């Protein structure tokens, strides 16, 4: 059996100019990065502004497990399946970070015969977008520390600084550091740290910006600290926003690549879904929905994370309405949620136990699926549930999931074999999605922006997570008062919590009940345009496992990359 990388390396790619032409992109609207990837100029929207909107399809999933549910495989396979049914379709995805690529997860381009290519390029430096985000973020940090060293004329409170430098590698040794050592010429000594680049607010801003001028305004609003009097200090105050915009000017343009079946894919931006909104760029979706009849996108983690944030943050910015949602599950993941086995990332799995038919465990695990169906229904959409098939799945297990999914309110429950068969293995899913997009839905936001900060937090916690209520620690109470006093109270909420549970506790699987969500703190991403409450300790700089995926990556005797995924 070929590896994902070997399948990608054997693929016969078409020139990216040919892919662009197939969806109506003009040559002068492209910036080529070699033969198989290009940037599409954001200015294309001026030409396309009067075209009708495509059907907008979002792929989400049950609560993720270390097993991997195959959400990206499903997204790409669905797009290929729709294309095989004669539909004009574009896929939109996030860019992978090199942190996960070289850590536990490995590559992030789909898998098997439902991949996007060139796989090696997009998993590594790609078109340099993530590096540009890092440069812009770190320039702001350098200008902030220079301001402090040169006299701190704005009376910035050193303990209020809320921005870290970033690097796109998982490096736990940089989480907490002291800078400015070595005397006055080297700056003011202070405690700080590094985040992974995709956790930067700059990445979240890039993903939500609608044009270069909107990008400039959002960067200017970035609040990096407060004065001793409690006044926000912004990137504009530090006179950094203009240069940051220039650094990100090219990165703002979406990247065009292709699927293994030569379908177009915009892969652009990569904000985390557990601390940011976890979706690809607004610009990519705005362009795609003008060029195609169907756009298939993917939101990070489960419906309680990327999907909720897509509906209530991203769609508020883009003004796009979701026409269909797909919830991905696997039988083995449902067994985990049903308690059949404890799965720990990086540790060997008891595949024999997971492979055996276990209807009670599947039935118990379907409680998690039912809550995710409920979460989608809360936004006025009746979802399609798809079982990402494995050879060990049994007919009885599949029928049980279909029964439980329909009982919970899904419009259809189907299976797919996208990994093994590409678009051909996703025809049933594609047909179910087409039927769902033709039905009227009542897509709506979960909460009004006019609600108070606490009202919005409590709606998400009780309706989406299923909590009984919310408690606030003193730092959260203090910052809620501060944010309301400085005019941040009407921003949407971007909950920062674990993706491994519907609750705030990653150890609680299935459908948690009778719990209270503790809000440890709340912070402001004013440039991105949201507030993010912290539900427990959130990791913004991952660490490498004891055996990182990077140990398997090398060059063979022919000069080819091996071991990437």
N, C-alpha and C positions, 0 to 999 in steps of 0.2 A: 504494500500500500504506500503510495507516494505521500510525502509530507506536504503541508500547506505551501511551504516555500518552494518545494520541487514542482508542485502543480503551477504555481505562479511563474517560475522560471521557464517552464516549458510552453507557456502560453504565447500565442502569436498576437502581439499587440498591433493595433492599427495606429497610424499617425494621429496625434491629438488634433491636428487640423481637420482631419476627416470626422472625428467624433464631434467637434465643434460645429462643423458644417451641417451635420445631420440634425442638429436641433436649432439651426438658424442663427448661429453666432458668426459674425463677419470676421474676416481675417484681421482687420484693423482694430477689432475689439479684443484681440488676444495678445498676451505677452508670453512668448514661448520659453519654456525651461527645458530645453532638449526636445526630443521627438515625441515624448509620451506624457508630458504634463505641461500645463500652461495656466497662467492667470487670466481671468476674464475681467475686463475693466468695469468697475462699478458704474461708469457712465452709460453702460448699455441700457440701464433702466430708463433713461430719457427717451430712447427709441422705442422701448417696449411698453411705455406707461399706459397706452390705451388698449392693450391686449387683455382678454378675459383671464381670470384666475384659474389655475389648475385645481383639481381635487387634491386636498392636503391630507396625507396619511402619516400618522405617527406610530412608530413601533416602540412599545414599552415591554415590561415583563413582570413576573412575580418577584418577590424578594430574592435578590441574587444570592447564590451560594458559590463557594470556591470551585464547584464543579463546572461552572460556566453554563449559561442557559442558551447561548447561541443567538443573541439578539442581533448582532451585526450580520451574522450568516443569514438570519431570517430577513433582515432589511434588504440585503443585496439579492437574496434568492427571490423575494417577493417582487422586486423591481424587474428581475430577469423574467419571472413568470408573467408579469403584466406585459412586458415587451413581446413575449411569445404569443400572447393573445392579441397582438396587433396594436397595443396602446403606446402612445408617445410618453415616455416616463423618464424622469430624472431622479437619481438618488442623491440625498444630501447627508453627509456624515461629518463627525468631528475628526480633527487631526490627532493621531496618537502622540503621547508624550514618551520621550526616551526613558523616563523613570520607570514606568510599568514595563516597557519593552525589554529593558535589561534587568528587571526585577523578577516578580513572580509571574506576571501575566504573559509576557512574551508579546509577539506582534499583534497588531490591532487592525486587520484589514479584512475581516471575515475569515472564512476557512473553506477548505475543500474546493468545490466548484462554484461556491458563492463568495467570491473575493473581488476586491478592487485592486488594480495594478497601475503602476509598477510597485510591487509590494516592498522591495528593499528601500526604495527612495522614500515612500510615504511614511515608513516606520522609523526612518533616521532623520536626516536634515530636511528632507522634502524641499520646499521652496524658501525655507528660512524664516517662516512666519514666527515660530516659537522663539527663535533667536532674537528677532526684532522686538517681540514682547519683552524678553529679558533685558535687552539693551535700554528700552524706554523706561522700564521699571527701575533699573539700576541707575540710570541717569538721574531720575527723580531723587533716589536715595542719596546719591553723591551730592546733589545740589542742596538737599536738606542738611546733610552733615557739614557741608561747607558753610552754610548759613549759621549753624551753631558755632562752628570754629571761628568765624569772623565776627563774633560779637553777639549773635542771637538778638538782633534788633526787634524781632517780633515777640520776644519773651515767650518762646515756645517752651512748654512744660515737657521736659525730657521723658517723664514717665507716661506721657499721653501719646507718644509716637506709636502709630499703628501700622507702619509699613516695614516690610523686610526686603532685603535683597533676594534675588531668585537665581536658580540654576536648574536646568532641565535634566538633572540626574538625581536619583534617590540617594541621599547622603545624610544619614542620621547625625553624623558628627557636627553638622552645621546648624542643627536645630536651635541651639542656644550658644551664643558666642559673645565675646567682648571685643569691641572695636575701639579705635582711637588710642591704642597704647603706643608708648615710645616717645612721649613728650608732646608739647603744645603744637608743634608743626604738623603732627599726624592726626589732629582732630581732638574732639572731646570724647573721653572714654565713656562708653555706655554699653549696657547689655542690649543685645538684639539677636537676630538669627537669620536664617535663610528659609525660604519657602521653595517648593518646586514651582517652576515657571507657570505651569497651567493653573496654579492656585492664585496667581497674581490678580488683583483687581483689573490690571491693564488687559489681561486676557478676557475677562468678563465684559469689559468695555468694548473691546474690539469685536466681540461676538454680537453685541447689541447695537452697535453703531449703524445707522442707516445711510450715511454718506460721510465724506471727509470733514464737513463742517460740523456735523453731529458728533463725530469722533473728537474733534477739537474741543467742543463744548463739554463733552463728558470727561475728557482728560483734565480740563481746567477745574472741574468740580471735585476732583479727587481730594478727599479730606485725609491728610496724612498725620495730623496732630492737632492739638489745641493749645492756645496760649494759656498763661497762668490765670487769665481772667475767664477762661472757658470759651473763647472765640475759635471757630474752626480755622485751621491753616490749610490752604489748598495748594494744588500744583500751580495754579495761576498766581497765587501769592508769592510762590517761590520762583516765578517766571520760568517754569520748566515746561509748561503745557505745549508751547509752540514747537520746541525742539522734539518733544515726544511725538507730536503729530507727524512731523517730518520723518522720524524714524519708522513710523508705522504706515506711512503713505502707501507703499507697495503691498504691505501685508494686509491691508484692508480689502484688496481685490481677491475674490474667491478663487480657489484652485480647481481646475478641471482635470479629471483623470477618467478611467474607464473600468467597467466590470470585465470579468473574464469573457462575457458574451457581448462585449463591445457596447454596452450601454453607458451613457454619460453619468458621471458622478461628480458633484461638487463636494470636496473635502476641505473644510475651512473652520478654523478655530477649535479650541479644545478645553473649555472651562470645566473644572470638576463639578460633579453633580451633588457631592455631599457638602460642599462649602460654597459653591456658586450655582448657576442655573443649569449647567450640564447639558447644553445643546449646541449644535453647530451654529454658524452665524446667521443672523437675520438677513444680511445681504445675500447670502447664498440662496436662501429660501425665496426671497423676493424676486431674484432673477429667475430661479428655476420655475416658480409658479407662473411666470410670464412666457416661458419658452416651451413648457410641456403641458400635457393634459392631465398628468398624474405626477405628483411629487411624493416620494417616500422618504421620510426622515426618521431619525432615531433619537430618543431622549435617554439620558444616562440613568442607569440603575432601574429601580422599579417605579410603579405609578405614584408612589408616595414621594419620590424624589424628582427625577428629571421630567416626568410627565406633568406633575402638578406645577412645577416651576415653568415648564413650557407654556402651559395654559394661562398662568397668572402673571408671568413676567414677560416671556418672549412674545407671546401673542399680543400682549398689550402694546408692545413696541412695534411689531410688524403689522398689526391689524389684520393678520390672517386668522381664519377660523378653521378648526380641525374638522374634517369631514369623516374621518374614520380612525379608530385606534385599534391596534393589534397588540394583544397581550401574549407574550411568549412564555411557555413553560416546558419543562421536561419531566418525564416520569421519575427519573432518578433524583431531581431536585425536590419534587413533591414528596418523595420518600424521606428525604432529609428533613423537610419541614414537618413530616409526620412522625419524626423521632426514630426512624429505623437505624440511623447511624449518625454519629457526630463527625462532621467534616471540618478539618482544620487546614487552612491554607498552607501549602508547602509540605504537608505530611502525606504519606502514602494512603491510598483509599482502599477500603475493603470492597473491591469491585465485585467479588463473588456475592457478598451480601446485598449490594445494591442491585445486582442483576437478577436476583430471584424475584418471582412474582410475589407481591405483598399488597393485596387489596386493602387491608385495614390501614396500612401506612399511607397509601395513595389517597384514600378517603380522608384521612386526617389532614394530610398535606393540602388537600383541596380547600380547606378553610382559608389558607393563605391566598390561593387563587381567587376565591370568592370575594375577599376583601379588596383585591386589586380590581376586580370587575366593578365592585361597588364604587371605588374611587373614580373610575372612568365615567360611570353613570352619574356621579355627582357633578360632572361637568357637561351633562346633557348629551353624552355620546354612548351609544350601545356598541360595545367592543366585539371584535372578532378574536377568539382565543385560538392559538395554534400550538400544537404539541410538536416540538422539534424532535423528530424521531431518532431512536437508536435501535440497533439490531436486537437488543435485549428486551425491548418493550413487548408486552403481551397484548393480544386482542382484548382481554378482559379489563386490563388496566386502562387501555385507550377508551373503551366504552364507558367505564366508570367516570373518567374525566369529562367526557362529552356530556354525560348525564348531569354531573355536578355543575359544569360550566353553564349549561342552558338553564338549569334551575336558578343559578345566581344572576341571570339576566343577560348573558352573552347573546349576540345575534346569531353566532355560529361557532362551532368548535370543530376544527379540522386538524389534519397532520401535514407535515411537510418533510421532504428529504432533500433540502437545498444543499447540504454539505456534500452528499454523494452524487446528486444528479443536477445541480444547478437549477436553472429556471424550469426545466422539465419536472423537477421534483417539487415545484411550488405552484403548479397550475391550480390545484384545488384551493389553496390559500388565495391565489390571485383572483379566482372567480368569486370567492366569498367576500373579498374586499371590494371588488367591483359592485357586487350587489349591495353591500353596506353603504357605499358612497352614493348610491342612487336613492337611498331612503333619507327623508328629512330628519335632521337632528336639531336639538336645541342647545348647541354649544354655548356655554356661558362661563364667566369667571366665577370662582368660588366665593370671592368677597369683594365688596366695593372699596376703592382706595380711601374713601372718606371715613371708613371705620377707624377706630383708634388702633394704635400699635398692639395693645393687648387683645383687642377683639379679633384682629386678624390672626395673631398667633394662636389664639384659643380655637378659632374655627378650623385651622389646619390640624391642630393637635387632636381635636375631638372628632372631626369629620373624616380626615384622611388617615390618621394613625389609629383612631379608635380609642383614644385615651378618655379617662373619666374627667380629667381636668389638667390644670397647669399650675406649677408653683414657680416663683421668681426669687432668685438669690439677690442679695443686695447690689452687686455690680450691675445686674440686669435692671433692677428698679432705678438705680441712679442714672444709667444711660438712657432708659426710656424717658425719664424726665428731661434729660439734656436734649435728646433728639427732638422731642416735642417742642421744647423751648426755642430751638434754632431752626425750626421749620421742616424737619425731616419726617414728621409723623404721617404724612400721606403717601409715603413710598410703599411699594409692595414688599412682602416678606419672603425671604429666601432662607428657609430653615437649614441650619448646618447640623446634620445629625448622621449617625451611622446608616449606611445603606444595607447593612446585614440583618436588619430587623425592621418591622413596621413601627416598633417602639424606639426609644432612645438607647436601649440596652442591646448590644449586638448578640448577646447570648440567647435572647428570647426569639425562638423561631415560630413558624406557624402563624396563627392569628392571635396576637397578645390581647388580653382582656384585663380590665380592672387595674389599670396602671395610671400613674400621674406623671406627666412630662415635666422634668425640672429644667428651667431656663437658667443656665449658669451665668450667661452674660449676653449682651446684644451689641453688635457693632454695625457700622454704617459703611456701605460701599456707595457713596453718593454719586460718584462718576458713573458707575454701572446703573445706579438708580434703584437700589434696594437696601433694606436692612437685613442683617443676618443674625438671628438668635443662635446661641451655641447651646446645643443639647448634649452636655457632657464635654469631654476633652476631644477636640477635633485635631487630627493630624494634618498639617499643611506641608510637611516634609516627610515623605515615606523613607523607610530604610530598606536596604537590600536584605533578602533572606540569606540563610547560611550558604545556600547554593544558588546564586543568582542565575537568571536566564542568560546573562552575559557570558557565563562560563562555557556555554555551548556554541557561542557565535565565533566563527573563524572564517578563514579563506582556505579553500581546498587547493589541490595541486594545479588545477586549471584556472585558478584565480576567481572562482565563484564564491559568493557568500554561502555559508552553511549554518544551520542551527538557529536561524533567526526566529522560526516558528514552525 
